[in-house]
Amino acid sequence: MGDIIVVGGGAAGMMAAISAAENGAEVVITEGNERLGRKLGITGKGRCNLTNDSDIDEFMRNIPRNAGFMYSSYSAFNARDTMSFFEELGVPLKTERGRRVFPVSDKAGDVVRALAERIRSLGIKVVRDRVTGLIIEDGRCAGVVCRKGQYKAGAVIIATGGMSYPLTGSDGAGYGLAKQAGHSIATPVPSLSALITEQKWVGSAEGLNLRNISMILLDKHSGKKIYEDFGELTFTSDGVSGPTVLSASAHIPKPERGRYAIKTDLKPALSEKQLDARILRDFSERRGNRFDESLRGLLPARIISAIVELSEISPDKKVDEITKEERKRLVRLLKGITLDIAGFRPIEEAIVTRGGVSVKEISPKTLESKLCEGLYFAGEIIDVDGYTGGFNLQIAFSTGRAAGLAASNRTNEKQQ
């Protein structure tokens, strides 16, 4: 069928296929979806945050688990290499806050189309079929079994993704293929996931997006601060989401009830003393007003009722009658709203999957299996994930590039 079969036509799979074909290999992609890059087309809220323009040290700091595994592949194909690659494909890029890189058009579809066009120009064949098994002969991967038939190859690259967004094809099927070759799988769980809270009042603020807040993730059992961030937080019907929360979720091994909490400072630019002075000024300007009405200049309308309830100050109490102790209680509340974590949203809704094929069983330089010759892995199927900000797509591109080049070098050598 070809020198190399790439299982999965997502970000990692397309990069692997292009890299192998550019290196002289005959490549086939097997993809169950009607089109390639379906998940890539919805990343970054449809804008495609395709990398983060950071150096290797910054990149490693944004990989919470198994970062060392990424050193070789990222060194060989880093963020700047990714940016050059896409600009050479005709996708102009821009860098925004936090060094997040997007297409100038703000359209993920432009990234997908550029990759698909490069695949066509290289003569890479795309087979619309689902792989159900591997052909393993004498400890070597010699091809794949699909629903419509069997296909032989000199090497196979599994780039099927994890278990998030299963409708895009990331349905966990690749784990079964890896197990067939003898690989162990770190249990897949959500990462970069919205969180469900014990507090139900969050539903009254659903859809509210708070900017420029600071947050801390606490382990209440140890009393330790696990993670802190500054940026955006969004209230959902049953919890919280947004960039700060998504990154925090990557630090929760599993959401044990009563163990983890998020503490949020709604006014990080003000000290408690400064915030108290601000509230006093608002009260003085609104003498005779109800307490809940007096907060309109300080807080978004959608969260006022919850803050009033949490403050334990009567909403219709006149601001002139609010005591110094009540005011201090309000200040402490605004500087430290605590939300107890009850769980993750379902893995199907997570941006990426934590877990996957053990990095101990994969060569970090070539991405080849240490257990089955001729079998390679790339992207989210591997037990490596990063924070939000373009790091996960960079993992896909770096590992895809390494796997594609290594697999093609292998097949090229065998043909000589």
C-alpha positions as CSV (number, residue, x, y, z in Angstrom):
1,M,0.0,0.0,0.0
2,G,2.9,2.4,0.8
3,D,6.1,2.8,2.7
4,I,4.3,4.3,5.7
5,I,0.8,4.2,7.0
6,V,-0.3,7.1,9.2
7,V,-3.3,6.2,11.3
8,G,-5.3,9.4,11.9
9,G,-5.5,12.6,9.9
10,G,-5.4,15.2,12.7
11,A,-2.7,17.7,13.5
12,A,0.0,15.1,14.5
13,G,-1.0,12.7,11.7
14,M,-0.9,15.3,8.9
15,M,2.5,16.6,10.1
16,A,3.9,13.1,10.3
17,A,2.6,12.3,6.8
18,I,4.0,15.5,5.3
19,S,7.4,15.1,7.0
20,A,7.7,11.5,5.8
21,A,6.6,12.4,2.2
22,E,9.0,15.4,2.0
23,N,11.7,12.9,3.0
24,G,11.0,10.7,0.1
25,A,8.6,8.1,1.5
26,E,5.4,6.9,-0.1
27,V,2.7,7.7,2.5
28,V,-0.9,6.8,3.1
29,I,-3.2,8.3,5.8
30,T,-6.1,6.3,7.1
31,E,-8.9,8.5,8.4
32,G,-12.4,7.6,9.4
33,N,-13.8,11.1,9.0
34,E,-14.9,12.6,5.7
35,R,-12.2,15.3,6.0
36,L,-8.8,15.7,7.5
37,G,-8.1,17.9,10.5
38,R,-11.6,18.0,11.9
39,K,-10.6,18.6,15.5
40,L,-7.9,21.1,14.4
41,G,-10.6,23.1,12.7
42,I,-12.4,23.8,16.0
43,T,-9.3,24.6,18.2
44,G,-8.8,28.0,19.8
45,K,-12.6,28.6,19.5
46,G,-12.2,28.3,15.7
47,R,-9.2,30.6,15.6
48,C,-6.5,27.8,15.9
49,N,-3.9,28.8,18.5
50,L,-1.3,26.7,16.6
51,T,1.8,27.2,18.8
52,N,3.3,29.4,21.5
53,D,6.4,31.5,20.5
54,S,8.4,30.4,23.5
55,D,12.0,29.1,24.0
56,I,12.6,25.6,25.1
57,D,12.8,26.4,28.8
58,E,9.4,28.2,28.7
59,F,7.9,25.3,26.6
60,M,9.1,22.8,29.2
61,R,7.6,24.8,32.1
62,N,4.2,24.5,30.3
63,I,4.3,20.7,30.1
64,P,3.1,19.5,33.6
65,R,3.9,15.8,33.1
66,N,6.6,14.0,31.2
67,A,8.2,17.2,29.9
68,G,11.6,15.6,29.6
69,F,10.2,13.2,26.9
70,M,9.6,16.3,24.7
71,Y,13.1,17.6,24.8
72,S,14.4,15.9,21.7
73,S,11.5,16.4,19.4
74,Y,10.9,20.0,20.4
75,S,14.6,20.8,20.0
76,A,14.5,19.4,16.5
77,F,11.2,21.2,15.6
78,N,10.3,24.1,17.9
79,A,7.8,26.9,17.8
80,R,9.7,29.0,15.4
81,D,10.1,26.0,13.1
82,T,6.3,25.5,13.3
83,M,5.7,29.2,12.5
84,S,8.1,29.1,9.5
85,F,6.4,25.9,8.3
86,F,3.0,27.4,8.2
87,E,4.1,30.7,6.7
88,E,5.8,28.8,3.9
89,L,2.5,27.1,3.3
90,G,0.9,30.5,2.8
91,V,-0.6,31.0,6.3
92,P,0.5,34.4,7.6
93,L,0.6,34.4,11.4
94,K,0.4,36.9,14.3
95,T,1.4,36.6,18.0
96,E,-0.9,37.8,20.7
97,R,-0.9,38.1,24.5
98,G,1.0,35.3,26.2
99,R,3.0,34.6,22.9
100,R,0.0,32.7,21.5
101,V,0.3,32.3,17.8
102,F,-2.8,32.5,15.5
103,P,-3.4,32.8,11.7
104,V,-3.8,36.4,10.8
105,S,-7.2,35.5,9.4
106,D,-8.4,34.1,12.8
107,K,-9.7,31.1,10.9
108,A,-8.6,27.6,11.9
109,G,-9.9,26.5,8.5
110,D,-7.0,28.2,6.8
111,V,-4.6,26.1,8.7
112,V,-6.4,22.9,7.9
113,R,-6.7,23.8,4.2
114,A,-3.0,24.6,4.0
115,L,-2.1,21.2,5.5
116,A,-4.6,19.4,3.2
117,E,-3.2,21.2,0.1
118,R,0.3,20.2,1.0
119,I,-0.8,16.6,1.5
120,R,-2.4,16.7,-2.0
121,S,0.7,18.3,-3.6
122,L,3.0,15.6,-2.1
123,G,0.8,12.8,-3.5
124,I,-0.1,11.4,-0.1
125,K,-3.0,9.1,-0.5
126,V,-5.9,9.4,2.0
127,V,-7.9,6.2,2.6
128,R,-11.3,6.8,4.2
129,D,-11.4,3.8,6.5
130,R,-11.1,3.0,10.2
131,V,-8.1,0.9,11.5
132,T,-9.3,-1.9,13.7
133,G,-5.9,-3.7,14.3
134,L,-2.3,-3.9,13.6
135,I,-0.4,-6.5,11.4
136,I,2.4,-7.7,13.6
137,E,4.9,-10.2,12.2
138,D,7.9,-11.5,14.2
139,G,7.7,-8.5,16.6
140,R,7.5,-6.0,13.8
141,C,4.6,-3.8,12.8
142,A,4.0,-4.6,9.1
143,G,0.7,-2.9,8.4
144,V,-2.9,-2.3,9.5
145,V,-6.2,-4.1,9.4
146,C,-9.1,-1.8,8.4
147,R,-12.8,-2.4,8.1
148,K,-12.5,-2.6,4.3
149,G,-9.3,-4.7,4.1
150,Q,-5.7,-5.2,5.2
151,Y,-2.8,-2.9,4.1
152,K,0.9,-3.7,4.4
153,A,3.6,-1.1,5.0
154,G,7.2,-0.7,6.1
155,A,6.2,1.4,9.2
156,V,3.0,2.5,10.9
157,I,2.5,5.8,12.8
158,I,-0.4,5.9,15.2
159,A,-1.7,9.5,15.6
160,T,-5.3,8.9,16.6
161,G,-5.5,11.4,19.4
162,G,-7.0,10.9,22.9
163,M,-10.6,10.7,24.0
164,S,-11.7,14.4,24.0
165,Y,-14.1,15.5,21.3
166,P,-14.9,12.0,20.1
167,L,-17.2,13.2,17.3
168,T,-14.1,14.5,15.6
169,G,-12.5,11.1,15.7
170,S,-10.6,11.2,19.0
171,D,-12.5,8.3,20.4
172,G,-9.7,6.4,22.2
173,A,-9.5,3.7,19.5
174,G,-5.7,4.2,19.2
175,Y,-5.3,2.9,22.8
176,G,-6.5,-0.6,21.7
177,L,-4.0,-0.6,18.8
178,A,-1.2,0.3,21.2
179,K,-2.2,-2.5,23.6
180,Q,-2.2,-5.0,20.8
181,A,1.5,-4.1,20.4
182,G,2.1,-4.7,24.1
183,H,2.0,-1.1,25.3
184,S,0.7,0.0,28.7
185,I,-1.8,2.9,28.8
186,A,-1.8,5.6,31.6
187,T,-5.5,6.0,32.3
188,P,-7.1,8.7,30.1
189,V,-8.7,11.5,32.1
190,P,-9.7,15.1,31.2
191,S,-7.1,17.8,31.0
192,L,-7.7,21.4,30.2
193,S,-11.2,20.8,31.4
194,A,-13.9,22.9,32.8
195,L,-14.6,22.2,36.5
196,I,-17.8,21.4,38.4
197,T,-18.1,23.1,41.8
198,E,-19.8,22.2,44.9
199,Q,-21.3,25.7,45.1
200,K,-24.5,25.9,43.1
201,W,-24.7,29.7,43.0
202,V,-22.3,29.7,40.0
203,G,-25.3,28.9,37.8
204,S,-26.8,32.3,38.5
205,A,-23.7,33.9,36.9
206,E,-23.6,31.4,33.9
207,G,-21.9,33.0,30.9
208,L,-20.2,35.7,32.9
209,N,-16.6,36.1,31.8
210,L,-14.3,37.9,34.3
211,R,-11.1,39.4,33.0
212,N,-7.9,40.3,34.9
213,I,-8.7,38.1,37.9
214,S,-6.1,36.1,39.9
215,M,-6.7,32.6,41.0
216,I,-5.0,29.9,43.2
217,L,-5.6,26.2,43.1
218,L,-5.4,24.8,46.6
219,D,-4.9,21.3,48.0
220,K,-7.0,21.5,51.1
221,H,-5.6,18.3,52.5
222,S,-2.0,19.6,52.6
223,G,-2.9,23.3,52.7
224,K,-0.5,23.9,49.8
225,K,-0.9,26.1,46.8
226,I,-0.7,23.9,43.7
227,Y,-1.1,26.4,40.9
228,E,-1.7,30.1,40.4
229,D,-2.7,32.2,37.4
230,F,-3.9,35.6,36.2
231,G,-6.4,36.1,33.4
232,E,-9.9,35.1,32.5
233,L,-12.5,33.0,34.3
234,T,-15.9,32.1,33.0
235,F,-18.9,30.9,35.0
236,T,-20.8,27.9,33.7
237,S,-24.1,26.3,34.7
238,D,-22.4,24.0,37.1
239,G,-18.9,25.4,37.7
240,V,-16.1,27.4,36.1
241,S,-14.1,27.4,32.9
242,G,-11.9,29.9,31.0
243,P,-8.1,29.8,30.4
244,T,-7.1,30.1,34.1
245,V,-9.3,27.2,35.1
246,L,-8.4,25.0,32.1
247,S,-4.7,25.3,33.0
248,A,-5.5,24.7,36.7
249,S,-7.3,21.5,35.8
250,A,-4.1,20.0,34.5
251,H,-2.8,20.0,38.0
252,I,-5.6,17.9,39.5
253,P,-4.7,14.2,39.3
254,K,-8.3,13.2,40.1
255,P,-11.0,15.4,41.6
256,E,-11.5,13.9,45.0
257,R,-14.5,15.6,46.7
258,G,-13.4,18.0,49.5
259,R,-9.8,18.1,48.4
260,Y,-9.3,20.8,45.8
261,A,-10.5,24.4,45.7
262,I,-10.1,27.5,43.6
263,K,-9.6,30.8,45.4
264,T,-10.3,33.8,43.2
265,D,-9.4,37.4,43.7
266,L,-11.9,39.5,41.8
267,K,-9.9,42.7,42.5
268,P,-6.2,41.8,42.3
269,A,-5.1,45.3,41.4
270,L,-6.3,46.6,44.8
271,S,-5.1,45.7,48.3
272,E,-7.7,45.0,50.9
273,K,-7.1,48.6,52.3
274,Q,-7.5,50.1,48.8
275,L,-10.6,48.0,48.1
276,D,-12.2,49.0,51.4
277,A,-11.5,52.7,50.5
278,R,-13.2,52.2,47.1
279,I,-16.2,50.6,48.7
280,L,-16.5,53.4,51.3
281,R,-16.4,55.9,48.4
282,D,-19.1,54.1,46.5
283,F,-21.3,53.9,49.7
284,S,-20.8,57.6,50.4
285,E,-21.9,58.5,46.8
286,R,-25.0,56.3,47.2
287,R,-26.3,57.2,50.6
288,G,-29.8,55.9,51.1
289,N,-29.4,53.2,48.4
290,R,-29.9,49.5,49.0
291,F,-26.7,47.4,49.5
292,D,-27.3,45.4,46.3
293,E,-27.8,48.5,44.2
294,S,-24.5,50.0,45.6
295,L,-22.4,47.2,44.0
296,R,-23.3,48.1,40.4
297,G,-20.3,50.3,39.9
298,L,-18.0,47.7,41.4
299,L,-19.1,44.3,40.0
300,P,-20.8,42.9,36.9
301,A,-24.6,42.8,37.3
302,R,-24.7,39.0,36.8
303,I,-22.7,38.2,39.9
304,I,-24.1,40.8,42.3
305,S,-26.9,38.6,43.7
306,A,-24.4,35.8,44.5
307,I,-22.0,38.2,46.2
308,V,-24.7,39.7,48.3
309,E,-25.8,36.2,49.4
310,L,-22.3,35.2,50.2
311,S,-21.6,38.4,52.1
312,E,-24.5,37.6,54.5
313,I,-25.5,41.3,54.3
314,S,-29.2,41.9,53.6
315,P,-29.7,43.1,50.0
316,D,-32.1,45.8,51.0
317,K,-30.0,47.1,53.9
318,K,-29.1,50.8,53.3
319,V,-25.4,51.4,52.7
320,D,-25.4,54.0,55.5
321,E,-26.3,51.2,58.0
322,I,-23.6,48.7,56.9
323,T,-21.1,48.2,59.7
324,K,-17.4,48.3,59.5
325,E,-17.2,44.5,60.2
326,E,-19.7,43.8,57.4
327,R,-17.7,46.0,55.0
328,K,-14.5,44.1,55.9
329,R,-16.3,40.8,55.4
330,L,-17.3,42.0,51.9
331,V,-13.7,43.0,51.1
332,R,-12.4,39.6,52.2
333,L,-15.0,37.9,50.1
334,L,-14.1,39.8,46.9
335,K,-10.4,39.2,47.5
336,G,-10.9,35.4,48.0
337,I,-14.0,33.7,46.8
338,T,-13.5,30.0,47.3
339,L,-15.0,27.4,45.0
340,D,-14.7,23.7,46.1
341,I,-14.1,21.4,43.2
342,A,-16.6,18.5,42.8
343,G,-15.2,17.1,39.5
344,F,-14.2,17.5,35.9
345,R,-16.7,18.0,33.1
346,P,-16.9,14.8,31.0
347,I,-13.7,13.8,29.1
348,E,-15.6,14.2,25.8
349,E,-15.7,18.0,26.5
350,A,-12.1,18.3,27.6
351,I,-9.7,20.2,25.2
352,V,-7.1,17.4,25.6
353,T,-6.7,14.0,27.2
354,R,-4.2,13.4,30.0
355,G,-2.8,9.9,29.9
356,G,-2.1,7.6,27.0
357,V,0.8,5.4,25.8
358,S,3.5,5.3,28.4
359,V,6.5,7.5,27.5
360,K,8.8,4.8,29.0
361,E,7.9,2.6,26.1
362,I,8.6,5.1,23.3
363,S,11.9,6.5,22.0
364,P,11.8,10.3,22.7
365,K,14.0,11.0,19.7
366,T,12.4,8.9,17.0
367,L,8.9,8.3,18.6
368,E,9.4,4.6,17.7
369,S,7.9,1.9,20.0
370,K,10.5,0.2,22.2
371,L,8.3,-2.9,22.1
372,C,7.4,-3.3,18.5
373,E,9.8,-2.5,15.6
374,G,8.3,-0.2,12.9
375,L,5.6,1.2,15.1
376,Y,5.6,4.9,15.9
377,F,3.4,7.3,17.9
378,A,2.6,11.0,17.6
379,G,0.4,13.5,19.3
380,E,-2.2,13.2,22.0
381,I,-2.2,9.4,22.1
382,I,1.1,9.8,24.0
383,D,1.0,10.5,27.8
384,V,2.2,14.1,27.4
385,D,0.0,17.2,27.6
386,G,0.5,20.9,28.1
387,Y,-1.3,24.0,29.4
388,T,-3.6,26.1,27.3
389,G,-1.8,28.5,25.0
390,G,-0.7,26.6,21.9
391,F,1.5,24.1,23.7
392,N,-0.6,21.0,22.9
393,L,-0.7,21.6,19.2
394,Q,3.1,22.2,19.4
395,I,3.4,18.8,21.0
396,A,1.5,17.3,18.1
397,F,3.6,19.1,15.5
398,S,7.0,18.3,17.1
399,T,6.2,14.6,17.7
400,G,4.5,14.3,14.3
401,R,7.6,15.7,12.6
402,A,10.0,13.4,14.5
403,A,7.9,10.3,13.9
404,G,7.5,11.1,10.2
405,L,11.2,11.7,9.6
406,A,12.3,8.6,11.6
407,A,9.8,6.3,9.9
408,S,10.8,7.6,6.5
409,N,14.5,7.2,7.3
410,R,13.8,3.7,8.3
411,T,12.0,2.7,5.2
412,N,14.5,4.6,3.0
413,E,17.3,2.6,4.5
414,K,15.5,-0.7,3.9
415,Q,15.1,0.2,0.2
416,Q,18.7,0.9,-0.4
